[in-house]
Amino acid sequence: MWIVWSYDDGVLCITDDREKAVSEYEETKQWYKDMFDGEFDGDERVILAKVEKVFYCHDTGKPVIEYDDEGNEIELKDETYWDWKEDTF
């Protein structure tokens, strides 16, 4: 997994495709060079990084269940539970 980040825009892309990440990095780097000609001050930067681990929430697909006043289960339409997941690359 690869991530490209820039000072101005934050995360630009997260992908498993290294070529796509490198392309995004190079395009953004060129944009910075074209935008800031000569001397400037600031913390402008673009980062291309290989991700080793990612921790995120994901949709479990399990429907959310609530209970009415009589204690009967009610399955909420279009609502599902979420849970945490971690991937290591």
Backbone bond lengths (Angstrom), bond angles and torsions (degrees), N, CA, C in turn:
res aa  C-N    CA-C-N  psi(-1)  N-CA   C-N-CA  omega(-1)  CA-C   N-CA-C  phi
1 M - - - 1.443 - - 1.532 108.11 -
2 W 1.319 115.51 141.44 1.455 123.10 -178.16 1.523 109.64 -127.08
3 I 1.335 115.35 150.44 1.463 121.21 177.08 1.527 108.56 -135.07
4 V 1.323 115.46 139.78 1.468 121.71 174.06 1.522 106.67 -119.32
5 W 1.315 115.69 131.73 1.467 123.01 -175.87 1.520 108.94 -133.34
6 S 1.333 116.34 142.52 1.467 120.19 174.27 1.522 109.85 -130.01
7 Y 1.322 115.05 154.39 1.458 121.71 -179.22 1.526 111.21 -58.51
8 D 1.329 116.87 -42.96 1.464 120.97 -176.25 1.522 113.67 -74.37
9 D 1.328 116.89 -42.40 1.468 120.47 -169.42 1.525 115.13 -109.68
10 G 1.305 117.86 -5.52 1.463 119.24 -176.68 1.517 110.32 74.14
11 V 1.325 116.95 -138.90 1.459 121.31 -178.21 1.525 109.56 -70.18
12 L 1.330 115.44 123.40 1.465 121.34 178.90 1.518 111.55 -97.15
13 C 1.331 116.66 -36.17 1.456 118.57 177.54 1.521 110.23 -161.98
14 I 1.324 114.46 148.00 1.461 123.61 171.60 1.515 104.75 -128.64
15 T 1.326 116.40 121.96 1.462 119.64 -174.26 1.522 111.19 -153.30
16 D 1.311 115.36 156.33 1.461 121.38 171.92 1.523 110.78 -87.76
17 D 1.320 116.83 -8.57 1.459 123.31 -176.46 1.536 109.70 -91.43
18 R 1.337 116.50 102.89 1.466 120.72 -177.53 1.533 111.57 -59.09
19 E 1.327 117.30 -42.59 1.468 120.81 -178.97 1.525 111.09 -60.69
20 K 1.324 117.01 -41.35 1.469 120.39 177.99 1.529 110.31 -63.12
21 A 1.327 117.37 -42.18 1.463 121.38 -179.82 1.524 111.00 -64.78
22 V 1.327 116.70 -44.20 1.467 120.52 179.09 1.525 110.19 -63.35
23 S 1.323 117.01 -41.02 1.460 121.17 178.51 1.531 110.79 -61.58
24 E 1.330 116.95 -46.39 1.477 121.64 177.88 1.519 110.67 -60.25
25 Y 1.321 116.38 -42.77 1.468 121.95 178.31 1.529 110.89 -60.44
26 E 1.336 116.40 -49.82 1.466 120.80 -177.57 1.533 111.50 -64.66
27 E 1.339 117.05 -40.83 1.468 120.50 178.32 1.527 110.85 -63.35
28 T 1.316 116.51 -42.64 1.469 120.65 -179.43 1.515 110.80 -69.15
29 K 1.313 116.13 -40.12 1.473 120.53 177.24 1.530 110.25 -59.75
30 Q 1.324 116.42 -43.94 1.467 120.23 179.02 1.522 110.96 -65.46
31 W 1.330 117.05 -38.36 1.464 120.76 177.80 1.526 109.87 -59.35
32 Y 1.330 117.26 -44.95 1.469 120.74 178.19 1.525 110.80 -61.44
33 K 1.318 117.38 -44.40 1.469 120.47 179.63 1.526 110.99 -60.89
34 D 1.337 116.60 -41.90 1.468 120.82 -179.80 1.527 111.62 -70.78
35 M 1.324 116.86 -35.19 1.460 121.81 -176.05 1.518 112.57 -76.00
36 F 1.316 116.69 -39.15 1.460 121.62 -175.63 1.520 109.44 -113.52
37 D 1.306 115.19 86.73 1.456 121.42 -179.15 1.520 109.04 -93.20
38 G 1.315 117.06 133.07 1.456 120.62 179.74 1.515 111.29 84.74
39 E 1.324 115.61 -149.73 1.454 120.66 -177.27 1.525 110.74 -84.91
40 F 1.323 115.86 145.71 1.463 121.43 176.23 1.512 107.81 -155.86
41 D 1.321 115.19 163.17 1.461 118.65 175.76 1.523 108.31 -119.67
42 G 1.288 115.95 150.62 1.459 120.20 -179.32 1.505 111.25 140.23
43 D 1.289 115.12 -177.97 1.456 121.23 -177.55 1.521 109.69 -115.11
44 E 1.323 116.45 49.08 1.456 120.47 -179.11 1.526 108.75 -70.05
45 R 1.339 115.57 131.07 1.460 119.59 177.36 1.515 110.28 -161.33
46 V 1.326 114.51 156.69 1.454 122.85 174.55 1.526 106.15 -129.92
47 I 1.330 116.34 135.24 1.460 120.45 -177.03 1.524 109.16 -123.66
48 L 1.333 115.13 131.52 1.459 123.15 169.94 1.516 105.69 -112.04
49 A 1.333 117.13 119.90 1.465 120.14 -175.26 1.522 111.05 -134.32
50 K 1.329 114.27 142.05 1.465 120.56 172.81 1.523 107.09 -86.61
51 V 1.313 115.90 128.98 1.458 121.60 -178.05 1.527 108.78 -89.72
52 E 1.333 116.04 130.88 1.457 120.33 177.11 1.520 112.02 -93.69
53 K 1.332 115.96 -37.96 1.456 121.34 179.67 1.513 109.47 -141.23
54 V 1.330 115.06 150.93 1.459 120.38 175.00 1.528 108.00 -140.24
55 F 1.327 116.18 133.14 1.464 123.91 179.36 1.515 106.46 -118.83
56 Y 1.317 116.83 123.68 1.460 119.93 -172.55 1.527 110.51 -153.73
57 C 1.328 115.34 166.01 1.461 119.22 174.93 1.526 108.35 -94.72
58 H 1.331 115.16 150.05 1.460 119.78 179.00 1.525 109.35 -143.10
59 D 1.306 115.06 155.28 1.459 122.72 -179.88 1.522 108.72 -76.28
60 T 1.332 117.28 121.86 1.466 121.44 -179.87 1.522 112.32 -77.61
61 G 1.328 116.40 -18.75 1.452 120.36 -176.31 1.529 113.21 81.80
62 K 1.331 117.17 -4.61 1.467 121.16 179.33 1.531 108.84 -82.16
63 P 1.326 117.39 128.16 1.465 120.11 -178.12 1.529 111.97 -66.48
64 V 1.322 115.45 145.04 1.466 121.73 175.94 1.532 107.87 -73.70
65 I 1.323 115.02 131.55 1.465 121.46 -179.81 1.528 108.50 -113.80
66 E 1.326 115.89 130.29 1.463 122.03 172.72 1.521 107.71 -124.23
67 Y 1.306 116.29 173.58 1.459 120.79 -177.71 1.521 109.80 -125.29
68 D 1.329 115.05 139.65 1.465 119.07 177.24 1.535 109.53 -83.04
69 D 1.319 117.18 -177.28 1.469 122.24 -176.10 1.531 113.18 -61.34
70 E 1.334 116.37 -24.25 1.472 120.06 179.63 1.530 112.02 -92.35
71 G 1.325 117.63 0.83 1.463 120.92 179.40 1.513 114.63 87.30
72 N 1.331 116.85 10.30 1.466 120.65 178.01 1.525 110.48 -80.29
73 E 1.323 116.00 140.46 1.464 121.16 177.61 1.520 110.22 -69.50
74 I 1.323 114.90 138.13 1.460 121.33 174.54 1.523 106.79 -127.68
75 E 1.328 115.90 120.75 1.460 120.58 177.23 1.524 108.22 -86.23
76 L 1.333 116.41 119.35 1.462 120.49 -178.96 1.522 109.84 -77.13
77 K 1.316 115.92 126.40 1.463 120.48 179.94 1.523 110.22 -71.30
78 D 1.319 115.59 141.40 1.469 123.39 175.74 1.525 113.29 62.96
79 E 1.338 118.60 18.33 1.460 121.00 175.39 1.513 108.19 -126.40
80 T 1.330 115.70 130.68 1.459 121.01 179.24 1.522 109.67 -130.92
81 Y 1.332 114.54 158.34 1.463 119.53 177.07 1.522 110.58 -77.45
82 W 1.312 115.09 152.98 1.462 122.94 176.77 1.516 107.88 -117.73
83 D 1.312 116.04 156.71 1.457 121.54 179.48 1.529 108.66 -146.76
84 W 1.314 115.70 169.26 1.466 121.42 -179.97 1.513 110.34 -89.23
85 K 1.318 115.76 149.28 1.456 122.11 178.82 1.529 108.08 -145.61
86 E 1.328 116.31 146.22 1.469 120.88 176.13 1.523 108.61 -130.99
87 D 1.321 116.27 131.72 1.454 122.29 175.09 1.518 109.44 -114.81
88 T 1.324 116.10 141.42 1.459 122.43 175.73 1.515 107.51 -117.59
89 F 1.333 116.41 135.58 1.460 120.90 -177.33 1.517 110.78 -110.65
